[in-house]
């Protein structure tokens, strides 16, 4: 049997699945159904500054490629740290979040440059 995963609980609360009690200072643990949405938002936020930088560079220049590809190891690290397994659906969601964050960063730069 697979061990019970921690859920989002306050300090000192018992896990309804029979898991260990969480003590004050343990930090908050998300239940598994929140891992992918939190990961997707994190991936988008990580990509905003890279999209901002990319928008100011010549397309396909070395710096442009760095701005597009530098966040990839961060995304992989976030996925592994969040315990999200690699499935095709996960891949699609993270690709949308990745390029969504890049787009938001580029849009912010464009708006600031127009002022």
Buried (B, 14 or more C-beta within 10 A) or exposed (E): EEEEBBBEBEEEEEBEEEBEEBEEEEEEBBEBEEBBEEBBEBBBEBBBBBBBBBBEBEEEEEEBEBBBEBBEEBBEEBBEEBEBEEEEEBEEBBEEBBBBBBBBBBBBBEEEEEE
